[in-house]
Amino acid sequence: MKFVVGLGNPGQKYDFTRHNVGFDVIDRVARQLATGEPATSKFDSLVIETRVNDEKVVLMKPQTYMNRSGQSVKQAMTFYKANPETDLLVIVDDIHLPCGTTRMRATGSSGGHNGLQDISNHLGNDNWSRLRIGVDEPGQIPQADYVLGKFTPQQKELVEPVLGEAAKAVNIWIERGVDDAMNICNENGNSDIARNLS
């Protein structure tokens, strides 16, 4: 059983903001893997359940706001008695990566991201996979204002194709595991994700 959690904030005013790229990737994964499947409310999240091959996959968009994302993840992990180290992938924005790039890791620190930190606090460790989507650094803009803002037209051109590639990277993680997903995302470059799936 696999859990793919995209982080973001609920509500229309946060749609398509930098902080909500995790939600955006989950939407794309749902269209690919669970066409027509309705979302239900569970674990303080919007949840879509589907299957890939013979494995159950749970797609989650926590509705607790970013800083309390761990509450939803902990509920799901506890309910299903899942092992985060092998069964959890979290998708999140990263101001330390340029727009148009992604990074997959099997473990690691929060890097100052409040959503990741809250998940670590609830689970008690950092030993779970995360897929970071670059959104550029804020520059002179206060960080909170920046991540809650929408992409510039130039950034949107860079981010849009990467969201699709990130969704394909999720597929690799589900089917082949984090090592293969990391190899494709981090070593070959984002442009090779689709080619490796073909």
C-alpha distance (Angstrom), angle and dihedral (degrees) to the residues before:
residue distance angle dihedral
M1 . . .
K2 3.81 . .
F3 3.81 131.4 .
V4 3.80 120.5 -157.3
V5 3.80 112.5 -171.3
G6 3.79 122.7 -171.7
L7 3.79 114.6 -162.7
G8 3.78 124.3 -139.9
N9 3.79 144.3 110.3
P10 3.81 124.2 -79.9
G11 3.79 121.8 -122.0
Q12 3.79 135.5 66.4
K13 3.79 94.4 -95.1
Y14 3.80 89.3 66.7
D15 3.82 95.7 48.3
F16 3.81 113.0 126.2
T17 3.80 93.9 3.3
R18 3.79 120.6 140.1
H19 3.80 91.7 -107.4
N20 3.82 90.9 56.1
V21 3.78 101.0 58.9
G22 3.81 88.2 109.4
F23 3.81 89.1 61.4
D24 3.80 89.9 46.8
V25 3.81 92.5 54.5
I26 3.81 91.9 47.6
D27 3.82 89.2 53.3
R28 3.79 90.0 53.7
V29 3.80 93.0 46.5
A30 3.80 89.9 50.1
R31 3.81 91.2 52.6
Q32 3.81 89.8 51.6
L33 3.79 101.0 41.3
A34 3.81 105.7 23.7
T35 3.79 108.3 30.7
G36 3.79 109.3 -179.0
E37 3.80 94.8 4.5
P38 3.82 109.7 136.5
A39 3.78 121.5 -129.0
T40 3.79 116.7 -119.6
S41 3.79 130.9 -163.0
K42 3.79 111.5 -109.1
F43 3.82 136.1 138.6
D44 3.84 89.6 13.4
S45 3.81 85.7 -63.6
L46 3.75 143.2 98.5
V47 3.79 102.1 -108.1
I48 3.81 134.0 -167.2
E49 3.78 118.0 -173.8
T50 3.80 121.0 -158.7
R51 3.79 141.0 146.4
V52 3.79 132.0 -111.7
N53 3.77 110.1 -162.8
D54 3.81 100.0 -40.3
E55 3.78 97.3 -30.5
K56 3.79 124.8 101.7
V57 3.80 113.5 -126.6
V58 3.81 124.0 -163.6
L59 3.81 116.6 -159.4
M60 3.81 113.3 -161.1
K61 3.81 137.2 -170.3
P62 3.83 106.8 -176.4
Q63 3.80 112.7 -137.9
T64 3.80 95.6 -161.3
Y65 3.83 95.7 92.3
M66 3.77 121.4 -100.9
N67 3.79 100.0 -77.6
R68 3.81 92.3 56.9
S69 3.79 98.8 43.7
G70 3.80 92.2 120.9
Q71 3.78 91.1 68.1
S72 3.82 91.4 66.5
V73 3.78 95.1 41.7
K74 3.79 93.1 49.5
Q75 3.81 91.5 50.7
A76 3.80 92.3 53.0
M77 3.80 94.7 44.4
T78 3.80 91.4 49.2
F79 3.80 95.5 45.2
Y80 3.80 93.7 51.9
K81 3.82 95.0 33.8
A82 3.79 86.8 -127.0
N83 3.79 127.5 171.8
P84 3.83 108.7 -125.3
E85 3.81 91.3 -158.8
T86 3.81 92.0 66.5
D87 3.80 104.6 15.3
L88 3.83 107.8 43.2
L89 3.80 131.3 80.4
V90 3.81 119.9 174.8
I91 3.83 120.9 -163.7
V92 3.78 116.5 -154.2
D93 3.81 145.1 160.2
D94 3.80 118.9 -104.3
I95 3.80 124.1 -159.6
H96 3.81 90.2 -167.1
L97 3.81 92.5 65.5
P98 3.81 124.4 70.6
C99 3.78 119.6 -112.2
G100 3.78 109.6 -91.9
T101 3.81 95.5 39.0
T102 3.80 136.3 95.8
R103 3.79 135.3 -168.6
M104 3.79 128.0 -160.0
R105 3.80 119.9 -159.2
A106 3.80 132.9 177.4
T107 3.80 91.7 -147.9
G108 3.79 140.0 -11.1
S109 3.77 146.6 127.2
S110 3.79 126.1 -59.3
G111 3.81 90.9 -107.1
G112 3.79 88.0 -141.7
H113 3.81 93.5 -56.6
N114 3.81 109.1 140.3
G115 3.79 94.9 -152.2
L116 3.79 93.2 53.6
Q117 3.79 91.1 44.0
D118 3.79 92.0 53.1
I119 3.80 90.9 51.4
S120 3.81 89.9 50.1
N121 3.80 90.0 49.5
H122 3.80 92.5 51.9
L123 3.81 96.4 42.8
G124 3.79 94.3 40.8
N125 3.81 96.2 -128.5
D126 3.82 146.1 43.2
N127 3.80 96.6 -120.2
W128 3.80 100.7 121.5
S129 3.78 134.3 91.1
R130 3.77 123.2 -91.7
L131 3.80 132.7 -174.0
R132 3.80 113.0 -155.4
I133 3.80 122.1 -157.8
G134 3.80 115.2 -155.9
V135 3.81 116.8 -124.1
D136 3.86 100.6 168.5
E137 3.79 126.5 -110.3
P138 3.82 119.3 -70.1
G139 3.80 96.1 -120.3
Q140 3.81 108.0 -169.0
I141 3.81 94.3 -12.0
P142 3.84 115.2 100.3
Q143 3.80 106.8 -102.2
A144 3.82 96.1 -122.9
D145 3.81 91.3 51.5
Y146 3.79 91.5 45.8
V147 3.80 99.1 52.1
L148 3.81 91.3 44.1
G149 3.79 90.6 51.5
K150 3.78 128.4 88.5
F151 3.79 124.3 -103.0
T152 3.77 118.8 -92.1
P153 3.82 114.6 -115.3
Q154 3.82 89.5 -103.1
Q155 3.81 92.2 50.2
K156 3.79 91.7 46.4
E157 3.80 90.4 57.4
L158 3.81 89.0 55.3
V159 3.80 97.9 41.1
E160 3.79 100.2 44.6
P161 3.83 97.6 70.4
V162 3.80 91.4 40.8
L163 3.81 91.5 58.3
G164 3.79 88.8 59.1
E165 3.78 91.9 46.7
A166 3.80 90.2 48.3
A167 3.80 89.5 54.9
K168 3.80 88.9 54.0
A169 3.81 89.5 48.4
V170 3.81 87.8 56.4
N171 3.80 87.7 56.3
I172 3.80 90.1 53.7
W173 3.80 91.0 49.9
I174 3.81 91.4 50.8
E175 3.79 95.9 46.1
R176 3.81 103.8 31.9
G177 3.79 107.1 17.5
V178 3.77 136.9 -114.3
D179 3.81 97.2 -63.1
D180 3.81 93.5 60.7
A181 3.80 90.7 42.3
M182 3.81 91.2 51.6
N183 3.79 92.5 47.6
I184 3.77 91.9 54.3
C185 3.82 97.7 39.7
N186 3.78 99.0 40.9
E187 3.80 109.2 26.7
N188 3.80 106.0 32.0
G189 3.79 96.5 36.5
N190 3.77 131.1 -115.7
S191 3.79 94.9 -79.7
D192 3.80 89.7 65.3
I193 3.80 96.6 57.5
A194 3.79 95.4 86.1
R195 3.80 92.3 42.1
N196 3.80 92.2 54.1
L197 3.80 90.1 52.3
S198 3.79 94.6 51.8
